[in-house]
Amino acid sequence: MIDPELLAILVCPATHQPLSEAGGELVLRVNERIARGELANVAGAKVTSAVEGGLVRRDGRILYPIRQGIPVLLVEEGFPIA
């Protein structure tokens, strides 16, 4: 989904850790949590829209959503997934 050359330079805006594309199973689990109303972003706002993909921080604790083909790399928009 994300161009490999672009992915190679993208980092977490908070920690500067490298990012990798989320697998389909993780995206499915995140969307299930969104559908059940169980997921809030780092800012504490309830997430109500499903994501089409995501970028995961190297430590596996935060997923940044991909919406309409664009990674949303804002600290407050990340989802805790650990």
C-alpha positions in Angstrom: 0.0 0.0 0.0 2.8 2.5 0.9 5.7 2.9 -1.5 8.7 1.1 0.0 11.0 4.1 -0.6 8.6 6.4 1.3 8.1 3.8 4.1 11.9 3.6 4.5 12.0 7.3 5.6 8.8 7.5 7.6 9.2 7.5 11.4 7.0 8.0 14.4 6.5 11.7 15.0 6.8 11.2 18.8 9.8 8.8 19.2 11.4 8.8 15.7 11.2 4.9 15.7 10.9 3.4 12.2 7.4 2.4 11.0 6.2 -0.7 9.2 2.9 -1.6 7.5 0.4 -3.3 9.7 -0.6 -6.7 8.7 -4.2 -7.5 7.6 -4.9 -9.3 10.9 -3.9 -6.3 13.0 -6.0 -3.9 10.9 -9.0 -6.3 11.3 -8.5 -6.4 15.1 -8.2 -2.6 15.2 -11.4 -2.2 13.1 -13.3 -4.6 15.3 -12.3 -2.6 18.4 -13.5 0.6 16.6 -16.8 -1.0 15.7 -17.3 -2.0 19.3 -16.5 1.6 20.5 -13.5 0.4 22.4 -10.7 2.3 20.8 -9.5 5.8 21.6 -6.5 7.6 20.1 -3.5 8.9 22.0 -5.4 12.2 22.5 -8.2 10.3 24.3 -10.8 10.9 21.5 -13.0 7.9 20.7 -12.2 6.5 17.2 -15.4 6.1 15.1 -14.1 5.5 11.6 -12.6 2.3 10.4 -9.1 2.4 8.9 -8.0 0.9 5.6 -4.5 0.2 6.9 -1.9 1.4 9.4 1.7 2.0 10.2 3.1 0.4 13.3 5.9 1.8 15.4 8.9 -0.5 15.9 8.0 -1.2 19.5 4.5 -2.3 18.5 2.7 0.0 20.9 1.2 2.6 18.5 -0.5 2.3 15.1 -0.9 5.4 12.9 -3.9 5.0 10.6 -4.0 5.2 6.9 -7.0 6.9 5.5 -7.8 7.4 1.9 -4.3 6.1 1.1 -2.6 8.7 3.3 -0.8 7.9 6.5 -1.9 10.2 9.3 1.3 10.8 11.2 0.1 13.1 13.9 1.0 12.1 17.5 -2.5 12.5 18.8 -4.1 10.4 16.0 -2.1 7.3 16.9 -3.9 4.3 18.4 -2.4 2.4 21.4 -2.4 -1.3 20.3 -0.1 -2.9 22.9 
